[in-house]
Amino acid sequence: MTNAERELLVALAGMCAQYLEDDGELDHQCMSAGEDAVEMLVKYGLVTPLRRGGVWTDAGKAVLLSK
């Protein structure tokens, strides 16, 4: 992963945690931007898919702590 990709993922994870997270679970609420965001976090191993979103992996939690 490049530094630029890491910076973007940190920002994306932060936004998802702020706007899509409820009790540790992400819910994209069937909004296409939220769906795309969660899909990208899944692709990079930061989220495990679950229902209408996902849950943070250990790697995802580490990214959130690195902000």
N, CA, C and O atoms as a GROMACS GRO file, in nm:
protein
  268
    1MET      N    1   0.086  -0.117   0.000
    1MET     CA    2   0.000   0.000   0.000
    1MET      C    3   0.091   0.124   0.000
    1MET      O    4   0.187   0.132   0.076
    2THR      N    5   0.059   0.218  -0.085
    2THR     CA    6   0.137   0.341  -0.091
    2THR      C    7   0.097   0.435   0.023
    2THR      O    8  -0.007   0.416   0.087
    3ASN      N    9   0.180   0.536   0.047
    3ASN     CA   10   0.146   0.635   0.149
    3ASN      C   11   0.017   0.708   0.113
    3ASN      O   12  -0.065   0.737   0.200
    4ALA      N   13  -0.002   0.739  -0.015
    4ALA     CA   14  -0.123   0.808  -0.059
    4ALA      C   15  -0.247   0.722  -0.034
    4ALA      O   16  -0.349   0.772   0.012
    5GLU      N   17  -0.238   0.592  -0.065
    5GLU     CA   18  -0.351   0.502  -0.039
    5GLU      C   19  -0.381   0.496   0.111
    5GLU      O   20  -0.497   0.499   0.152
    6ARG      N   21  -0.276   0.489   0.190
    6ARG     CA   22  -0.296   0.483   0.336
    6ARG      C   23  -0.364   0.609   0.386
    6ARG      O   24  -0.457   0.600   0.468
    7GLU      N   25  -0.322   0.725   0.340
    7GLU     CA   26  -0.385   0.851   0.382
    7GLU      C   27  -0.532   0.854   0.345
    7GLU      O   28  -0.616   0.897   0.424
    8LEU      N   29  -0.564   0.809   0.223
    8LEU     CA   30  -0.704   0.807   0.180
    8LEU      C   31  -0.786   0.708   0.263
    8LEU      O   32  -0.900   0.738   0.300
    9LEU      N   33  -0.730   0.592   0.292
    9LEU     CA   34  -0.803   0.492   0.371
    9LEU      C   35  -0.824   0.539   0.514
    9LEU      O   36  -0.929   0.512   0.573
   10VAL      N   37  -0.727   0.608   0.571
   10VAL     CA   38  -0.744   0.662   0.706
   10VAL      C   39  -0.859   0.762   0.706
   10VAL      O   40  -0.943   0.760   0.796
   11ALA      N   41  -0.862   0.850   0.606
   11ALA     CA   42  -0.971   0.949   0.597
   11ALA      C   43  -1.106   0.880   0.576
   11ALA      O   44  -1.205   0.915   0.640
   12LEU      N   45  -1.110   0.782   0.486
   12LEU     CA   46  -1.235   0.710   0.457
   12LEU      C   47  -1.284   0.635   0.581
   12LEU      O   48  -1.402   0.637   0.613
   13ALA      N   49  -1.192   0.568   0.650
   13ALA     CA   50  -1.230   0.495   0.771
   13ALA      C   51  -1.284   0.590   0.876
   13ALA      O   52  -1.383   0.560   0.942
   14GLY      N   53  -1.221   0.705   0.891
   14GLY     CA   54  -1.268   0.803   0.988
   14GLY      C   55  -1.408   0.852   0.956
   14GLY      O   56  -1.492   0.865   1.046
   15MET      N   57  -1.435   0.880   0.830
   15MET     CA   58  -1.568   0.926   0.790
   15MET      C   59  -1.672   0.816   0.812
   15MET      O   60  -1.782   0.842   0.859
   16CYS      N   61  -1.636   0.693   0.779
   16CYS     CA   62  -1.730   0.582   0.800
   16CYS      C   63  -1.757   0.562   0.948
   16CYS      O   64  -1.871   0.538   0.988
   17ALA      N   65  -1.654   0.571   1.030
   17ALA     CA   66  -1.673   0.556   1.174
   17ALA      C   67  -1.763   0.665   1.228
   17ALA      O   68  -1.846   0.640   1.316
   18GLN      N   69  -1.749   0.786   1.175
   18GLN     CA   70  -1.828   0.898   1.224
   18GLN      C   71  -1.974   0.892   1.179
   18GLN      O   72  -2.064   0.922   1.257
   19TYR      N   73  -1.997   0.854   1.053
   19TYR     CA   74  -2.132   0.865   0.997
   19TYR      C   75  -2.205   0.734   0.976
   19TYR      O   76  -2.328   0.734   0.964
   20LEU      N   77  -2.134   0.621   0.973
   20LEU     CA   78  -2.201   0.494   0.944
   20LEU      C   79  -2.198   0.396   1.060
   20LEU      O   80  -2.266   0.294   1.057
   21GLU      N   81  -2.119   0.425   1.163
   21GLU     CA   82  -2.100   0.329   1.271
   21GLU      C   83  -2.204   0.344   1.381
   21GLU      O   84  -2.240   0.454   1.422
   22ASP      N   85  -2.252   0.228   1.426
   22ASP     CA   86  -2.343   0.222   1.541
   22ASP      C   87  -2.300   0.101   1.624
   22ASP      O   88  -2.314  -0.012   1.579
   23ASP      N   89  -2.249   0.125   1.742
   23ASP     CA   90  -2.202   0.018   1.831
   23ASP      C   91  -2.100  -0.073   1.763
   23ASP      O   92  -2.106  -0.195   1.778
   24GLY      N   93  -2.006  -0.014   1.690
   24GLY     CA   94  -1.899  -0.091   1.628
   24GLY      C   95  -1.933  -0.154   1.495
   24GLY      O   96  -1.846  -0.212   1.431
   25GLU      N   97  -2.058  -0.145   1.453
   25GLU     CA   98  -2.100  -0.203   1.325
   25GLU      C   99  -2.131  -0.091   1.227
   25GLU      O  100  -2.199   0.006   1.260
   26LEU      N  101  -2.081  -0.106   1.104
   26LEU     CA  102  -2.110  -0.008   1.000
   26LEU      C  103  -2.240  -0.046   0.930
   26LEU      O  104  -2.263  -0.163   0.900
   27ASP      N  105  -2.323   0.052   0.903
   27ASP     CA  106  -2.448   0.034   0.829
   27ASP      C  107  -2.454   0.141   0.722
   27ASP      O  108  -2.471   0.259   0.753
   28HIS      N  109  -2.439   0.100   0.595
   28HIS     CA  110  -2.437   0.198   0.486
   28HIS      C  111  -2.577   0.250   0.452
   28HIS      O  112  -2.591   0.340   0.369
   29GLN      N  113  -2.679   0.196   0.515
   29GLN     CA  114  -2.818   0.240   0.500
   29GLN      C  115  -2.863   0.244   0.354
   29GLN      O  116  -2.948   0.324   0.316
   30CYS      N  117  -2.805   0.156   0.274
   30CYS     CA  118  -2.839   0.141   0.132
   30CYS      C  119  -2.814   0.269   0.052
   30CYS      O  120  -2.874   0.289  -0.054
   31MET      N  121  -2.725   0.356   0.102
   31MET     CA  122  -2.682   0.473   0.025
   31MET      C  123  -2.564   0.430  -0.061
   31MET      O  124  -2.472   0.365  -0.011
   32SER      N  125  -2.565   0.466  -0.188
   32SER     CA  126  -2.460   0.418  -0.277
   32SER      C  127  -2.321   0.462  -0.233
   32SER      O  128  -2.226   0.385  -0.245
   33ALA      N  129  -2.307   0.584  -0.183
   33ALA     CA  130  -2.175   0.630  -0.137
   33ALA      C  131  -2.129   0.547  -0.017
   33ALA      O  132  -2.011   0.512  -0.008
   34GLY      N  133  -2.221   0.516   0.072
   34GLY     CA  134  -2.187   0.433   0.187
   34GLY      C  135  -2.152   0.291   0.145
   34GLY      O  136  -2.058   0.232   0.198
   35GLU      N  137  -2.227   0.238   0.049
   35GLU     CA  138  -2.198   0.104  -0.002
   35GLU      C  139  -2.058   0.100  -0.063
   35GLU      O  140  -1.982   0.007  -0.039
   36ASP      N  141  -2.026   0.202  -0.144
   36ASP     CA  142  -1.893   0.209  -0.207
   36ASP      C  143  -1.783   0.221  -0.102
   36ASP      O  144  -1.678   0.157  -0.114
   37ALA      N  145  -1.806   0.302   0.000
   37ALA     CA  146  -1.707   0.322   0.105
   37ALA      C  147  -1.680   0.192   0.180
   37ALA      O  148  -1.564   0.154   0.200
   38VAL      N  149  -1.786   0.123   0.220
   38VAL     CA  150  -1.770  -0.003   0.293
   38VAL      C  151  -1.701  -0.106   0.203
   38VAL      O  152  -1.615  -0.181   0.249
   39GLU      N  153  -1.739  -0.110   0.076
   39GLU     CA  154  -1.678  -0.204  -0.018
   39GLU      C  155  -1.527  -0.180  -0.029
   39GLU      O  156  -1.450  -0.275  -0.035
   40MET      N  157  -1.486  -0.054  -0.032
   40MET     CA  158  -1.344  -0.022  -0.041
   40MET      C  159  -1.271  -0.064   0.086
   40MET      O  160  -1.160  -0.116   0.080
   41LEU      N  161  -1.333  -0.041   0.202
   41LEU     CA  162  -1.272  -0.082   0.328
   41LEU      C  163  -1.261  -0.235   0.336
   41LEU      O  164  -1.164  -0.287   0.392
   42VAL      N  165  -1.359  -0.306   0.282
   42VAL     CA  166  -1.354  -0.453   0.276
   42VAL      C  167  -1.238  -0.496   0.186
   42VAL      O  168  -1.162  -0.586   0.220
   43LYS      N  169  -1.226  -0.430   0.071
   43LYS     CA  170  -1.121  -0.464  -0.026
   43LYS      C  171  -0.982  -0.455   0.038
   43LYS      O  172  -0.895  -0.536   0.007
   44TYR      N  173  -0.962  -0.358   0.125
   44TYR     CA  174  -0.832  -0.339   0.188
   44TYR      C  175  -0.821  -0.410   0.323
   44TYR      O  176  -0.723  -0.391   0.395
   45GLY      N  177  -0.920  -0.493   0.358
   45GLY     CA  178  -0.912  -0.574   0.478
   45GLY      C  179  -0.937  -0.501   0.608
   45GLY      O  180  -0.900  -0.549   0.715
   46LEU      N  181  -1.000  -0.382   0.599
   46LEU     CA  182  -1.027  -0.305   0.719
   46LEU      C  183  -1.163  -0.336   0.779
   46LEU      O  184  -1.189  -0.303   0.895
   47VAL      N  185  -1.251  -0.398   0.700
   47VAL     CA  186  -1.388  -0.429   0.743
   47VAL      C  187  -1.423  -0.570   0.694
   47VAL      O  188  -1.385  -0.609   0.583
   48THR      N  189  -1.494  -0.643   0.776
   48THR     CA  190  -1.552  -0.771   0.735
   48THR      C  191  -1.698  -0.745   0.702
   48THR      O  192  -1.769  -0.688   0.785
   49PRO      N  193  -1.746  -0.786   0.583
   49PRO     CA  194  -1.885  -0.759   0.546
   49PRO      C  195  -1.983  -0.826   0.642
   49PRO      O  196  -1.961  -0.938   0.689
   50LEU      N  197  -2.092  -0.755   0.669
   50LEU     CA  198  -2.198  -0.808   0.756
   50LEU      C  199  -2.325  -0.731   0.726
   50LEU      O  200  -2.326  -0.608   0.726
   51ARG      N  201  -2.432  -0.801   0.701
   51ARG     CA  202  -2.562  -0.741   0.672
   51ARG      C  203  -2.549  -0.622   0.576
   51ARG      O  204  -2.500  -0.638   0.465
   52ARG      N  205  -2.594  -0.504   0.619
   52ARG     CA  206  -2.591  -0.384   0.532
   52ARG      C  207  -2.465  -0.303   0.556
   52ARG      O  208  -2.470  -0.180   0.550
   53GLY      N  209  -2.355  -0.367   0.581
   53GLY     CA  210  -2.231  -0.295   0.606
   53GLY      C  211  -2.122  -0.389   0.647
   53GLY      O  212  -2.080  -0.474   0.569
   54GLY      N  213  -2.074  -0.375   0.770
   54GLY     CA  214  -1.967  -0.462   0.816
   54GLY      C  215  -1.922  -0.427   0.956
   54GLY      O  216  -1.977  -0.339   1.022
   55VAL      N  217  -1.819  -0.499   0.999
   55VAL     CA  218  -1.757  -0.473   1.129
   55VAL      C  219  -1.608  -0.454   1.105
   55VAL      O  220  -1.549  -0.511   1.013
   56TRP      N  221  -1.548  -0.373   1.191
   56TRP     CA  222  -1.406  -0.344   1.178
   56TRP      C  223  -1.323  -0.469   1.207
   56TRP      O  224  -1.352  -0.543   1.301
   57THR      N  225  -1.221  -0.491   1.126
   57THR     CA  226  -1.122  -0.595   1.155
   57THR      C  227  -1.019  -0.534   1.249
   57THR      O  228  -1.024  -0.415   1.280
   58ASP      N  229  -0.926  -0.616   1.296
   58ASP     CA  230  -0.818  -0.562   1.379
   58ASP      C  231  -0.738  -0.457   1.302
   58ASP      O  232  -0.697  -0.356   1.358
   59ALA      N  233  -0.716  -0.482   1.173
   59ALA     CA  234  -0.643  -0.385   1.090
   59ALA      C  235  -0.721  -0.254   1.079
   59ALA      O  236  -0.663  -0.146   1.082
   60GLY      N  237  -0.852  -0.264   1.066
   60GLY     CA  238  -0.936  -0.145   1.058
   60GLY      C  239  -0.933  -0.065   1.188
   60GLY      O  240  -0.927   0.058   1.187
   61LYS      N  241  -0.937  -0.137   1.300
   61LYS     CA  242  -0.930  -0.069   1.430
   61LYS      C  243  -0.796   0.001   1.447
   61LYS      O  244  -0.789   0.110   1.504
   62ALA      N  245  -0.689  -0.061   1.397
   62ALA     CA  246  -0.556   0.000   1.406
   62ALA      C  247  -0.549   0.126   1.322
   62ALA      O  248  -0.487   0.224   1.363
   63VAL      N  249  -0.613   0.125   1.204
   63VAL     CA  250  -0.615   0.245   1.120
   63VAL      C  251  -0.691   0.357   1.190
   63VAL      O  252  -0.647   0.472   1.187
   64LEU      N  253  -0.802   0.325   1.253
   64LEU     CA  254  -0.878   0.427   1.325
   64LEU      C  255  -0.797   0.487   1.441
   64LEU      O  256  -0.807   0.606   1.468
   65LEU      N  257  -0.718   0.406   1.507
   65LEU     CA  258  -0.636   0.455   1.617
   65LEU      C  259  -0.517   0.538   1.568
   65LEU      O  260  -0.461   0.618   1.644
   66SER      N  261  -0.480   0.521   1.442
   66SER     CA  262  -0.364   0.592   1.388
   66SER      C  263  -0.396   0.733   1.343
   66SER      O  264  -0.306   0.809   1.308
   67LYS      N  265  -0.525   0.771   1.344
   67LYS     CA  266  -0.566   0.902   1.296
   67LYS      C  267  -0.508   1.013   1.380
   67LYS      O  268  -0.533   1.130   1.353
   0.00000   0.00000   0.00000
